[in-house]
Amino acid sequence: LARRRRHSRDLPIRSSAHLKVARVGHILSILAQSSRRGELQWSDLAAAISSG
């Protein structure tokens, strides 16, 4: 994870919007999985947000 985070900082600025969309999609997928289980794991969501 640390390696990926460091790499994302080196990407061109024009891809930052794409990275935000990808992060939101990742968070939404975790929300969907949690809602299917019938429970929302806020620790999972927080981990997804912090890891990007």
mmCIF file of the N, C-alpha and C atoms, coordinates in Angstrom:
data_MODEL
# 
_entry.id   MODEL 
# 
loop_
_atom_site.group_PDB 
_atom_site.id 
_atom_site.type_symbol 
_atom_site.label_atom_id 
_atom_site.label_alt_id 
_atom_site.label_comp_id 
_atom_site.label_asym_id 
_atom_site.label_entity_id 
_atom_site.label_seq_id 
_atom_site.pdbx_PDB_ins_code 
_atom_site.Cartn_x 
_atom_site.Cartn_y 
_atom_site.Cartn_z 
_atom_site.occupancy 
_atom_site.B_iso_or_equiv 
_atom_site.pdbx_formal_charge 
_atom_site.auth_seq_id 
_atom_site.auth_comp_id 
_atom_site.auth_asym_id 
_atom_site.auth_atom_id 
_atom_site.pdbx_PDB_model_num 
ATOM 1   N N  . LEU A 1 1  ? 0.833   -1.211 0.000   1.00 0.00 ? 1  LEU A N  1 
ATOM 2   C CA . LEU A 1 1  ? 0.000   0.000  0.000   1.00 0.00 ? 1  LEU A CA 1 
ATOM 3   C C  . LEU A 1 1  ? 0.864   1.257  0.000   1.00 0.00 ? 1  LEU A C  1 
ATOM 4   N N  . ALA A 1 2  ? 1.930   1.231  0.796   1.00 0.00 ? 2  ALA A N  1 
ATOM 5   C CA . ALA A 1 2  ? 2.794   2.415  0.866   1.00 0.00 ? 2  ALA A CA 1 
ATOM 6   C C  . ALA A 1 2  ? 3.413   2.690  -0.498  1.00 0.00 ? 2  ALA A C  1 
ATOM 7   N N  . ARG A 1 3  ? 3.800   1.605  -1.188  1.00 0.00 ? 3  ARG A N  1 
ATOM 8   C CA . ARG A 1 3  ? 4.429   1.784  -2.487  1.00 0.00 ? 3  ARG A CA 1 
ATOM 9   C C  . ARG A 1 3  ? 3.426   2.398  -3.470  1.00 0.00 ? 3  ARG A C  1 
ATOM 10  N N  . ARG A 1 4  ? 2.177   1.899  -3.450  1.00 0.00 ? 4  ARG A N  1 
ATOM 11  C CA . ARG A 1 4  ? 1.179   2.424  -4.368  1.00 0.00 ? 4  ARG A CA 1 
ATOM 12  C C  . ARG A 1 4  ? 0.875   3.894  -4.057  1.00 0.00 ? 4  ARG A C  1 
ATOM 13  N N  . ARG A 1 5  ? 0.808   4.226  -2.762  1.00 0.00 ? 5  ARG A N  1 
ATOM 14  C CA . ARG A 1 5  ? 0.503   5.603  -2.395  1.00 0.00 ? 5  ARG A CA 1 
ATOM 15  C C  . ARG A 1 5  ? 1.612   6.541  -2.881  1.00 0.00 ? 5  ARG A C  1 
ATOM 16  N N  . ARG A 1 6  ? 2.875   6.114  -2.707  1.00 0.00 ? 6  ARG A N  1 
ATOM 17  C CA . ARG A 1 6  ? 3.985   6.943  -3.138  1.00 0.00 ? 6  ARG A CA 1 
ATOM 18  C C  . ARG A 1 6  ? 3.958   7.102  -4.657  1.00 0.00 ? 6  ARG A C  1 
ATOM 19  N N  . HIS A 1 7  ? 3.583   6.025  -5.346  1.00 0.00 ? 7  HIS A N  1 
ATOM 20  C CA . HIS A 1 7  ? 3.541   6.078  -6.808  1.00 0.00 ? 7  HIS A CA 1 
ATOM 21  C C  . HIS A 1 7  ? 2.440   7.023  -7.276  1.00 0.00 ? 7  HIS A C  1 
ATOM 22  N N  . SER A 1 8  ? 1.286   7.019  -6.604  1.00 0.00 ? 8  SER A N  1 
ATOM 23  C CA . SER A 1 8  ? 0.170   7.858  -7.038  1.00 0.00 ? 8  SER A CA 1 
ATOM 24  C C  . SER A 1 8  ? 0.527   9.340  -6.930  1.00 0.00 ? 8  SER A C  1 
ATOM 25  N N  . ARG A 1 9  ? 1.422   9.666  -6.007  1.00 0.00 ? 9  ARG A N  1 
ATOM 26  C CA . ARG A 1 9  ? 1.834   11.062 -5.865  1.00 0.00 ? 9  ARG A CA 1 
ATOM 27  C C  . ARG A 1 9  ? 2.667   11.510 -7.065  1.00 0.00 ? 9  ARG A C  1 
ATOM 28  N N  . ASP A 1 10 ? 3.302   10.571 -7.748  1.00 0.00 ? 10 ASP A N  1 
ATOM 29  C CA . ASP A 1 10 ? 4.159   10.919 -8.874  1.00 0.00 ? 10 ASP A CA 1 
ATOM 30  C C  . ASP A 1 10 ? 3.396   10.998 -10.194 1.00 0.00 ? 10 ASP A C  1 
ATOM 31  N N  . LEU A 1 11 ? 2.115   10.626 -10.182 1.00 0.00 ? 11 LEU A N  1 
ATOM 32  C CA . LEU A 1 11 ? 1.343   10.647 -11.414 1.00 0.00 ? 11 LEU A CA 1 
ATOM 33  C C  . LEU A 1 11 ? 1.093   12.081 -11.868 1.00 0.00 ? 11 LEU A C  1 
ATOM 34  N N  . PRO A 1 12 ? 0.860   12.281 -13.160 1.00 0.00 ? 12 PRO A N  1 
ATOM 35  C CA . PRO A 1 12 ? 0.567   13.623 -13.665 1.00 0.00 ? 12 PRO A CA 1 
ATOM 36  C C  . PRO A 1 12 ? -0.677  14.207 -13.001 1.00 0.00 ? 12 PRO A C  1 
ATOM 37  N N  . ILE A 1 13 ? -0.711  15.525 -12.907 1.00 0.00 ? 13 ILE A N  1 
ATOM 38  C CA . ILE A 1 13 ? -1.828  16.189 -12.230 1.00 0.00 ? 13 ILE A CA 1 
ATOM 39  C C  . ILE A 1 13 ? -3.142  15.928 -12.967 1.00 0.00 ? 13 ILE A C  1 
ATOM 40  N N  . ARG A 1 14 ? -3.071  15.777 -14.290 1.00 0.00 ? 14 ARG A N  1 
ATOM 41  C CA . ARG A 1 14 ? -4.310  15.624 -15.055 1.00 0.00 ? 14 ARG A CA 1 
ATOM 42  C C  . ARG A 1 14 ? -5.048  14.339 -14.702 1.00 0.00 ? 14 ARG A C  1 
ATOM 43  N N  . SER A 1 15 ? -4.356  13.389 -14.082 1.00 0.00 ? 15 SER A N  1 
ATOM 44  C CA . SER A 1 15 ? -5.008  12.141 -13.723 1.00 0.00 ? 15 SER A CA 1 
ATOM 45  C C  . SER A 1 15 ? -5.591  12.178 -12.311 1.00 0.00 ? 15 SER A C  1 
ATOM 46  N N  . SER A 1 16 ? -5.445  13.311 -11.613 1.00 0.00 ? 16 SER A N  1 
ATOM 47  C CA . SER A 1 16 ? -5.946  13.387 -10.242 1.00 0.00 ? 16 SER A CA 1 
ATOM 48  C C  . SER A 1 16 ? -7.469  13.237 -10.209 1.00 0.00 ? 16 SER A C  1 
ATOM 49  N N  . ALA A 1 17 ? -8.155  13.780 -11.204 1.00 0.00 ? 17 ALA A N  1 
ATOM 50  C CA . ALA A 1 17 ? -9.615  13.644 -11.249 1.00 0.00 ? 17 ALA A CA 1 
ATOM 51  C C  . ALA A 1 17 ? -9.987  12.175 -11.414 1.00 0.00 ? 17 ALA A C  1 
ATOM 52  N N  . HIS A 1 18 ? -9.247  11.461 -12.263 1.00 0.00 ? 18 HIS A N  1 
ATOM 53  C CA . HIS A 1 18 ? -9.511  10.034 -12.456 1.00 0.00 ? 18 HIS A CA 1 
ATOM 54  C C  . HIS A 1 18 ? -9.254  9.267  -11.167 1.00 0.00 ? 18 HIS A C  1 
ATOM 55  N N  . LEU A 1 19 ? -8.213  9.645  -10.432 1.00 0.00 ? 19 LEU A N  1 
ATOM 56  C CA . LEU A 1 19 ? -7.914  8.966  -9.176  1.00 0.00 ? 19 LEU A CA 1 
ATOM 57  C C  . LEU A 1 19 ? -9.039  9.196  -8.171  1.00 0.00 ? 19 LEU A C  1 
ATOM 58  N N  . LYS A 1 20 ? -9.593  10.421 -8.151  1.00 0.00 ? 20 LYS A N  1 
ATOM 59  C CA . LYS A 1 20 ? -10.706 10.690 -7.231  1.00 0.00 ? 20 LYS A CA 1 
ATOM 60  C C  . LYS A 1 20 ? -11.908 9.837  -7.582  1.00 0.00 ? 20 LYS A C  1 
ATOM 61  N N  . VAL A 1 21 ? -12.207 9.720  -8.871  1.00 0.00 ? 21 VAL A N  1 
ATOM 62  C CA . VAL A 1 21 ? -13.340 8.898  -9.300  1.00 0.00 ? 21 VAL A CA 1 
ATOM 63  C C  . VAL A 1 21 ? -13.110 7.439  -8.920  1.00 0.00 ? 21 VAL A C  1 
ATOM 64  N N  . ALA A 1 22 ? -11.886 6.963  -9.132  1.00 0.00 ? 22 ALA A N  1 
ATOM 65  C CA . ALA A 1 22 ? -11.580 5.577  -8.792  1.00 0.00 ? 22 ALA A CA 1 
ATOM 66  C C  . ALA A 1 22 ? -11.705 5.349  -7.290  1.00 0.00 ? 22 ALA A C  1 
ATOM 67  N N  . ARG A 1 23 ? -11.273 6.331  -6.491  1.00 0.00 ? 23 ARG A N  1 
ATOM 68  C CA . ARG A 1 23 ? -11.367 6.186  -5.038  1.00 0.00 ? 23 ARG A CA 1 
ATOM 69  C C  . ARG A 1 23 ? -12.817 6.143  -4.597  1.00 0.00 ? 23 ARG A C  1 
ATOM 70  N N  . VAL A 1 24 ? -13.645 7.040  -5.174  1.00 0.00 ? 24 VAL A N  1 
ATOM 71  C CA . VAL A 1 24 ? -15.059 7.052  -4.812  1.00 0.00 ? 24 VAL A CA 1 
ATOM 72  C C  . VAL A 1 24 ? -15.712 5.730  -5.204  1.00 0.00 ? 24 VAL A C  1 
ATOM 73  N N  . GLY A 1 25 ? -15.360 5.221  -6.383  1.00 0.00 ? 25 GLY A N  1 
ATOM 74  C CA . GLY A 1 25 ? -15.915 3.939  -6.805  1.00 0.00 ? 25 GLY A CA 1 
ATOM 75  C C  . GLY A 1 25 ? -15.513 2.818  -5.866  1.00 0.00 ? 25 GLY A C  1 
ATOM 76  N N  . HIS A 1 26 ? -14.277 2.860  -5.395  1.00 0.00 ? 26 HIS A N  1 
ATOM 77  C CA . HIS A 1 26 ? -13.787 1.846  -4.467  1.00 0.00 ? 26 HIS A CA 1 
ATOM 78  C C  . HIS A 1 26 ? -14.563 1.913  -3.154  1.00 0.00 ? 26 HIS A C  1 
ATOM 79  N N  . ILE A 1 27 ? -14.791 3.130  -2.657  1.00 0.00 ? 27 ILE A N  1 
ATOM 80  C CA . ILE A 1 27 ? -15.535 3.315  -1.415  1.00 0.00 ? 27 ILE A CA 1 
ATOM 81  C C  . ILE A 1 27 ? -16.974 2.835  -1.591  1.00 0.00 ? 27 ILE A C  1 
ATOM 82  N N  . LEU A 1 28 ? -17.572 3.169  -2.747  1.00 0.00 ? 28 LEU A N  1 
ATOM 83  C CA . LEU A 1 28 ? -18.950 2.753  -2.987  1.00 0.00 ? 28 LEU A CA 1 
ATOM 84  C C  . LEU A 1 28 ? -19.059 1.234  -3.055  1.00 0.00 ? 28 LEU A C  1 
ATOM 85  N N  . SER A 1 29 ? -18.058 0.575  -3.633  1.00 0.00 ? 29 SER A N  1 
ATOM 86  C CA . SER A 1 29 ? -18.106 -0.887 -3.710  1.00 0.00 ? 29 SER A CA 1 
ATOM 87  C C  . SER A 1 29 ? -18.043 -1.496 -2.316  1.00 0.00 ? 29 SER A C  1 
ATOM 88  N N  . ILE A 1 30 ? -17.247 -0.883 -1.427  1.00 0.00 ? 30 ILE A N  1 
ATOM 89  C CA . ILE A 1 30 ? -17.168 -1.384 -0.053  1.00 0.00 ? 30 ILE A CA 1 
ATOM 90  C C  . ILE A 1 30 ? -18.499 -1.143 0.665   1.00 0.00 ? 30 ILE A C  1 
ATOM 91  N N  . LEU A 1 31 ? -19.114 0.017  0.413   1.00 0.00 ? 31 LEU A N  1 
ATOM 92  C CA . LEU A 1 31 ? -20.417 0.287  1.006   1.00 0.00 ? 31 LEU A CA 1 
ATOM 93  C C  . LEU A 1 31 ? -21.440 -0.743 0.531   1.00 0.00 ? 31 LEU A C  1 
ATOM 94  N N  . ALA A 1 32 ? -21.406 -1.069 -0.767  1.00 0.00 ? 32 ALA A N  1 
ATOM 95  C CA . ALA A 1 32 ? -22.353 -2.039 -1.306  1.00 0.00 ? 32 ALA A CA 1 
ATOM 96  C C  . ALA A 1 32 ? -22.153 -3.405 -0.665  1.00 0.00 ? 32 ALA A C  1 
ATOM 97  N N  . GLN A 1 33 ? -20.891 -3.829 -0.507  1.00 0.00 ? 33 GLN A N  1 
ATOM 98  C CA . GLN A 1 33 ? -20.617 -5.117 0.120   1.00 0.00 ? 33 GLN A CA 1 
ATOM 99  C C  . GLN A 1 33 ? -21.121 -5.128 1.564   1.00 0.00 ? 33 GLN A C  1 
ATOM 100 N N  . SER A 1 34 ? -20.903 -4.021 2.277   1.00 0.00 ? 34 SER A N  1 
ATOM 101 C CA . SER A 1 34 ? -21.331 -3.951 3.672   1.00 0.00 ? 34 SER A CA 1 
ATOM 102 C C  . SER A 1 34 ? -22.850 -3.991 3.776   1.00 0.00 ? 34 SER A C  1 
ATOM 103 N N  . SER A 1 35 ? -23.527 -3.284 2.858   1.00 0.00 ? 35 SER A N  1 
ATOM 104 C CA . SER A 1 35 ? -24.983 -3.260 2.927   1.00 0.00 ? 35 SER A CA 1 
ATOM 105 C C  . SER A 1 35 ? -25.570 -4.620 2.567   1.00 0.00 ? 35 SER A C  1 
ATOM 106 N N  . ARG A 1 36 ? -24.889 -5.368 1.677   1.00 0.00 ? 36 ARG A N  1 
ATOM 107 C CA . ARG A 1 36 ? -25.367 -6.718 1.351   1.00 0.00 ? 36 ARG A CA 1 
ATOM 108 C C  . ARG A 1 36 ? -25.242 -7.627 2.565   1.00 0.00 ? 36 ARG A C  1 
ATOM 109 N N  . ARG A 1 37 ? -24.210 -7.429 3.377   1.00 0.00 ? 37 ARG A N  1 
ATOM 110 C CA . ARG A 1 37 ? -24.059 -8.221 4.598   1.00 0.00 ? 37 ARG A CA 1 
ATOM 111 C C  . ARG A 1 37 ? -25.057 -7.779 5.659   1.00 0.00 ? 37 ARG A C  1 
ATOM 112 N N  . GLY A 1 38 ? -25.646 -6.594 5.462   1.00 0.00 ? 38 GLY A N  1 
ATOM 113 C CA . GLY A 1 38 ? -26.604 -6.090 6.427   1.00 0.00 ? 38 GLY A CA 1 
ATOM 114 C C  . GLY A 1 38 ? -25.959 -5.290 7.547   1.00 0.00 ? 38 GLY A C  1 
ATOM 115 N N  . GLU A 1 39 ? -24.668 -5.030 7.408   1.00 0.00 ? 39 GLU A N  1 
ATOM 116 C CA . GLU A 1 39 ? -23.980 -4.247 8.442   1.00 0.00 ? 39 GLU A CA 1 
ATOM 117 C C  . GLU A 1 39 ? -22.907 -3.398 7.782   1.00 0.00 ? 39 GLU A C  1 
ATOM 118 N N  . LEU A 1 40 ? -22.814 -2.169 8.242   1.00 0.00 ? 40 LEU A N  1 
ATOM 119 C CA . LEU A 1 40 ? -21.806 -1.267 7.683   1.00 0.00 ? 40 LEU A CA 1 
ATOM 120 C C  . LEU A 1 40 ? -20.606 -1.231 8.625   1.00 0.00 ? 40 LEU A C  1 
ATOM 121 N N  . GLN A 1 41 ? -19.469 -1.664 8.112   1.00 0.00 ? 41 GLN A N  1 
ATOM 122 C CA . GLN A 1 41 ? -18.249 -1.651 8.913   1.00 0.00 ? 41 GLN A CA 1 
ATOM 123 C C  . GLN A 1 41 ? -17.532 -0.324 8.696   1.00 0.00 ? 41 GLN A C  1 
ATOM 124 N N  . TRP A 1 42 ? -17.675 0.594  9.650   1.00 0.00 ? 42 TRP A N  1 
ATOM 125 C CA . TRP A 1 42 ? -17.051 1.909  9.488   1.00 0.00 ? 42 TRP A CA 1 
ATOM 126 C C  . TRP A 1 42 ? -15.531 1.799  9.465   1.00 0.00 ? 42 TRP A C  1 
ATOM 127 N N  . SER A 1 43 ? -14.989 0.773  10.136  1.00 0.00 ? 43 SER A N  1 
ATOM 128 C CA . SER A 1 43 ? -13.533 0.611  10.092  1.00 0.00 ? 43 SER A CA 1 
ATOM 129 C C  . SER A 1 43 ? -13.097 0.231  8.678   1.00 0.00 ? 43 SER A C  1 
ATOM 130 N N  . ASP A 1 44 ? -13.906 -0.602 7.989   1.00 0.00 ? 44 ASP A N  1 
ATOM 131 C CA . ASP A 1 44 ? -13.585 -0.947 6.609   1.00 0.00 ? 44 ASP A CA 1 
ATOM 132 C C  . ASP A 1 44 ? -13.651 0.289  5.726   1.00 0.00 ? 44 ASP A C  1 
ATOM 133 N N  . LEU A 1 45 ? -14.687 1.111  5.938   1.00 0.00 ? 45 LEU A N  1 
ATOM 134 C CA . LEU A 1 45 ? -14.844 2.313  5.128   1.00 0.00 ? 45 LEU A CA 1 
ATOM 135 C C  . LEU A 1 45 ? -13.689 3.285  5.389   1.00 0.00 ? 45 LEU A C  1 
ATOM 136 N N  . ALA A 1 46 ? -13.330 3.450  6.656   1.00 0.00 ? 46 ALA A N  1 
ATOM 137 C CA . ALA A 1 46 ? -12.234 4.355  6.985   1.00 0.00 ? 46 ALA A CA 1 
ATOM 138 C C  . ALA A 1 46 ? -10.921 3.856  6.381   1.00 0.00 ? 46 ALA A C  1 
ATOM 139 N N  . ALA A 1 47 ? -10.730 2.540  6.401   1.00 0.00 ? 47 ALA A N  1 
ATOM 140 C CA . ALA A 1 47 ? -9.517  1.983  5.813   1.00 0.00 ? 47 ALA A CA 1 
ATOM 141 C C  . ALA A 1 47 ? -9.495  2.218  4.309   1.00 0.00 ? 47 ALA A C  1 
ATOM 142 N N  . ALA A 1 48 ? -10.661 2.084  3.670   1.00 0.00 ? 48 ALA A N  1 
ATOM 143 C CA . ALA A 1 48 ? -10.726 2.299  2.227   1.00 0.00 ? 48 ALA A CA 1 
ATOM 144 C C  . ALA A 1 48 ? -10.425 3.746  1.882   1.00 0.00 ? 48 ALA A C  1 
ATOM 145 N N  . ILE A 1 49 ? -10.954 4.678  2.683   1.00 0.00 ? 49 ILE A N  1 
ATOM 146 C CA . ILE A 1 49 ? -10.729 6.096  2.408   1.00 0.00 ? 49 ILE A CA 1 
ATOM 147 C C  . ILE A 1 49 ? -9.250  6.438  2.613   1.00 0.00 ? 49 ILE A C  1 
ATOM 148 N N  . SER A 1 50 ? -8.678  5.933  3.705   1.00 0.00 ? 50 SER A N  1 
ATOM 149 C CA . SER A 1 50 ? -7.292  6.306  4.005   1.00 0.00 ? 50 SER A CA 1 
ATOM 150 C C  . SER A 1 50 ? -6.319  5.659  3.019   1.00 0.00 ? 50 SER A C  1 
ATOM 151 N N  . SER A 1 51 ? -6.668  4.447  2.543   1.00 0.00 ? 51 SER A N  1 
ATOM 152 C CA . SER A 1 51 ? -5.760  3.784  1.602   1.00 0.00 ? 51 SER A CA 1 
ATOM 153 C C  . SER A 1 51 ? -5.960  4.303  0.186   1.00 0.00 ? 51 SER A C  1 
ATOM 154 N N  . GLY A 1 52 ? -7.131  4.859  -0.079  1.00 0.00 ? 52 GLY A N  1 
ATOM 155 C CA . GLY A 1 52 ? -7.402  5.379  -1.411  1.00 0.00 ? 52 GLY A CA 1 
ATOM 156 C C  . GLY A 1 52 ? -7.616  4.274  -2.411  1.00 0.00 ? 52 GLY A C  1 
# 
